[in-house]
C-alpha cells in the first residue's frame, strides 16, 4: 500500500520506506510509577523521565514513537491522558482494562480535541457495541485490530476473523475507522510463528499491520531458568525487531523503559530493508534511520 499519514506519522509503502512506529506502554497495573491504579495517582517525575527516554531514542534512531496509555478506571485514564497530551507530541493509543475505561478515554481525547492523535487499542472479538458507538461518535479514524480468537489460534482462523462479512475489518470500517492496524496477536513464544503469515495476508488486503511480540516474554517459563537473565535484553531486541523484518508497520514493544533496547534493534532492521528500496531507485526521507545510525 502507499504511504499514508496516520496520526501524524507516515506508515506503509515499500519495505524500508517508512520506519516502523514503535509503541511503548505506560500506566499499566504494577508499573512502579503508578501509586493508585483506581484514582490514577502516579509519580510525575518518573513518568516524564520515561517519556523523555523514548523521545531521545526516537530522535537518535529516526523511528517514530507512540505511547500506549493503559488505564484501570475511567478516572485514571483521563488523568493519564491529560499528562501524556501535555508531555508527548506523538500518537497516543487509548487502552484499558475494560470497555468502560476505553470509552472514557476516547471521549476524553475528543473533548481535548485530540482525536487526530488517537489510536483505539483495540477492536477485537470482545469489543462491545458501546465501544463501536463511542468510536463513531468521537470520530476516531485509527485503531488496532486484534485478531485473536479464544477457539482458533491458527493463521487461517485469524484471517477469517478479519475478512468474513461480519468480521473485524468490516466492523471497524462501519464505525468510521480508516486506518486498520492489524495485530495478529501474540500470547506466547510459539504464537509469534503465525505473525509473519498473517501480516503478509493483511498487506495483501491493503491494511497496516504490526505486532506486540513482547507478550511472549511474560509467558516464556524457560527464559530465565534455561537461558539465564542475561539473555532477556537480546531476546527483547530480537522479538521486537523480527516483525519489522517481516514487514510490520508498527510494533507494540512493552514498557517504555525498554526503548534503549528496542529502538536500536528496530532501526537496524529498517536500515537493512532500505537497501532494496534504494536499488529500486528510491531514496528514503532524510529522517529515516539510514541517515541516523548507518
C-alpha positions in Angstrom: 0.0 0.0 0.0 1.1 3.6 -0.5 2.5 5.7 2.3 -0.3 7.3 4.4 -0.3 9.7 7.3 -1.6 8.0 10.5 -1.9 10.4 13.4 1.0 12.5 12.0 3.2 9.5 11.3 4.0 8.2 7.7 3.1 4.5 7.5 3.1 1.9 4.7 4.8 1.9 1.4 7.5 -0.4 0.2 9.7 -2.4 2.7 12.2 0.0 4.2 10.3 3.1 3.1 8.6 4.1 6.3 10.4 3.3 9.6 8.3 1.2 12.0 6.2 3.0 14.5 7.4 1.9 18.0 4.8 1.9 20.7 5.8 1.9 24.4 3.2 1.1 27.1 2.6 3.2 30.2 0.5 3.3 33.4 -0.2 -0.5 33.3 -1.0 -2.3 36.5 2.0 -3.0 38.7 4.2 -0.4 36.9 6.2 1.2 39.7 5.3 4.7 38.9 1.6 4.0 39.4 0.8 4.7 43.1 -3.0 4.2 42.9 -4.4 2.5 39.8 -8.0 3.3 40.8 -7.6 7.1 41.0 -4.8 7.4 38.6 -2.3 8.8 41.1 1.3 8.4 39.8 4.9 9.6 40.1 5.0 12.5 37.6 8.8 12.8 37.7 9.3 9.1 36.8 6.7 9.3 34.1 8.3 12.4 32.5 11.7 10.6 32.6 10.3 7.6 30.7 8.7 9.8 28.0 11.9 11.7 27.6 13.8 8.4 27.3 11.6 7.2 24.5 11.8 10.6 22.8 15.6 10.5 22.9 15.8 7.1 21.3 13.2 8.1 18.7 15.3 11.1 17.8 18.5 9.1 17.8 17.3 6.3 15.5 14.6 8.0 13.3 11.9 5.6 14.3 8.7 7.4 15.3 7.3 6.8 18.7 3.8 6.3 20.2 2.6 5.9 23.8 0.0 3.2 24.7 -1.8 4.7 27.7 -3.4 1.9 29.8 -5.9 2.7 32.4 -7.7 0.7 35.1 -10.6 3.0 35.7 -12.3 5.9 33.8 -10.9 8.5 36.3 -7.4 7.1 36.0 -7.3 7.0 32.2 -8.4 10.6 32.0 -5.6 11.7 34.3 -3.1 9.6 32.4 -4.2 11.1 29.1 -4.1 14.7 30.3 -0.5 14.1 31.4 0.5 12.3 28.1 -1.0 15.0 26.0 1.0 17.7 27.9 4.3 15.9 27.8 4.3 13.9 24.5 3.7 15.2 20.9 3.1 11.9 19.0 0.3 9.4 18.5 -1.5 8.1 21.7 -3.1 4.7 22.0 -6.2 4.7 24.2 -6.1 1.4 26.1 -7.6 0.0 29.2 -8.7 -2.9 31.4 -12.3 -2.9 30.0 -14.7 -1.3 27.6 -15.8 1.5 30.1 -12.2 2.6 30.6 -11.5 2.8 26.8 -14.8 4.6 26.1 -14.0 7.2 28.8 -10.5 7.5 27.3 -11.6 8.1 23.7 -14.3 10.5 24.8 -11.8 12.4 26.8 -9.5 12.7 23.8 -12.4 14.0 21.8 -13.1 16.6 24.5 -9.5 17.7 24.4 -9.6 18.0 20.6 -7.0 15.2 20.3 -8.8 12.7 18.1 -6.3 13.4 15.3 -3.7 11.8 17.6 -5.8 8.9 18.8 -5.4 5.2 18.1 -8.0 3.0 19.7 -6.5 -0.1 21.2 -8.2 -2.3 20.3 -11.1 -3.7 18.3 -11.3 -7.5 18.8 -14.0 -10.2 19.0 -14.5 -9.0 22.6 -15.4 -5.4 21.6 -18.9 -4.4 22.7 -21.5 -2.3 20.9 -20.9 0.7 23.2 -17.3 0.8 22.1 -18.2 0.9 18.4 -20.7 3.7 19.1 -18.1 5.7 21.0 -15.6 5.3 18.3 -18.1 6.5 15.7 -19.4 9.4 17.9 -15.9 10.7 18.6 -14.7 10.4 15.0 -11.8 8.0 15.7 -10.0 7.2 12.4 -7.3 4.8 13.5 -7.5 1.6 15.6 -5.5 -1.6 16.4 -7.5 -4.6 15.1 -6.6 -7.6 17.4 -7.1 -10.8 15.5 -7.3 -13.2 18.5 -10.0 -15.8 18.9 -10.4 -18.0 22.0 -11.1 -21.0 19.9 -8.9 -20.8 16.8 -5.3 -19.6 17.1 -4.3 -20.6 13.5 -3.3 -18.3 10.7 -6.5 -19.3 8.8 -8.6 -18.6 11.9 -7.1 -15.1 12.3 -7.6 -14.2 8.7 -11.2 -15.4 8.8 -11.8 -13.2 11.9 -10.7 -10.2 9.8 -12.2 -11.0 6.4 -15.6 -12.5 6.9 -18.6 -10.2 6.1 -19.3 -9.5 9.7 -15.6 -9.7 10.7 -13.3 -7.2 12.5 -12.4 -5.2 9.4 -16.0 -4.7 8.4 -17.0 -3.7 11.9 -14.1 -1.2 12.2 -14.9 0.4 8.8 -18.6 0.6 9.8 -17.8 2.8 12.8 -15.5 5.1 10.8 -12.1 3.6 11.1 -10.0 4.4 8.0 -6.6 3.1 9.3 -6.9 -0.5 10.4 -3.7 -1.5 12.2 -4.0 -5.3 12.3 -2.2 -7.1 15.2 -2.2 -10.9 14.7 -2.0 -11.4 18.5 0.9 -12.9 20.4 0.2 -14.9 23.6 3.4 -16.9 23.8 6.6 -17.7 22.0 5.1 -20.2 19.6 2.3 -17.9 18.6 4.9 -15.5 17.1 5.1 -18.1 14.4 1.8 -17.0 13.0 2.7 -13.4 12.8 4.6 -13.5 9.5 1.9 -15.3 7.5 -1.0 -13.2 8.9 0.9 -9.9 8.3 1.5 -10.9 4.7 -2.2 -11.6 4.2 -3.1 -8.3 5.8 -0.7 -6.5 3.5 -2.5 -8.1 0.5 -5.8 -6.8 1.9 -4.3 -3.3 1.9 -4.1 -2.6 5.6 -1.4 -1.7 8.1 -0.1 -4.4 10.3 2.2 -5.0 13.2 2.6 -7.0 16.4 3.0 -6.9 20.2 5.7 -9.7 20.4 6.8 -8.6 23.9 3.8 -10.5 25.2 5.8 -13.7 24.6 8.3 -12.7 27.3 5.9 -12.9 30.2 4.7 -16.4 29.1 8.1 -17.9 28.4 8.9 -20.0 31.5 12.2 -21.3 30.3 13.7 -17.9 29.5 15.3 -17.3 32.9 15.5 -20.9 34.0 17.2 -22.4 30.9 18.8 -19.4 29.2 19.6 -17.1 32.1 18.6 -13.5 32.8 21.5 -12.2 30.7 19.5 -13.2 27.6 16.4 -11.1 28.4 17.7 -8.0 26.6 18.8 -9.8 23.5 15.5 -11.7 23.5 13.6 -8.4 23.7 15.6 -6.9 20.9 15.1 -9.9 18.6 11.4 -10.4 19.4 10.6 -6.8 18.6 12.8 -6.5 15.5 11.6 -9.7 13.9 8.1 -8.4 12.9 9.8 -5.4 11.2 11.9 -7.8 9.1 8.6 -9.4 8.1 7.1 -6.1 7.1 5.5 -4.7 10.2 4.4 -1.1 10.1 4.2 -0.9 13.9 5.5 -2.8 17.0 4.0 -2.5 20.5 7.2 -3.3 22.3 6.3 -3.2 26.0 7.2 -0.8 28.8 8.9 2.5 27.8 12.0 1.6 29.8 12.8 -0.9 27.1 13.3 1.8 24.5 17.1 1.7 24.7 17.0 -1.9 23.7 14.2 -1.9 21.1 14.8 1.3 19.1 18.3 0.5 18.0 17.3 -3.0 17.0 14.3 -1.8 15.1 16.3 1.0 13.4 19.0 -1.6 12.3 16.3 -3.7 10.6 14.8 -0.6 8.9 18.3 0.4 7.6 18.8 -3.1 6.2 15.4 -3.0 4.4 16.2 0.4 2.9 18.9 -1.1 0.7 16.3 -2.9 -1.5 14.4 0.4 -1.7 17.5 2.3 -3.0 18.2 -0.4 -5.5 14.7 0.2 -6.9 15.8 3.9 -7.3 14.0 5.4 -4.3 16.0 7.2 -1.5 14.4 7.3 1.9 13.5 10.5 3.6 16.3 12.3 5.4 14.7 11.4 8.8 15.0 7.7 8.0 17.2 5.5 10.3 19.6 5.1 7.4 20.7 8.7 7.8 20.6 8.5 11.6 22.5 5.3 12.5 24.1 3.9 9.3 
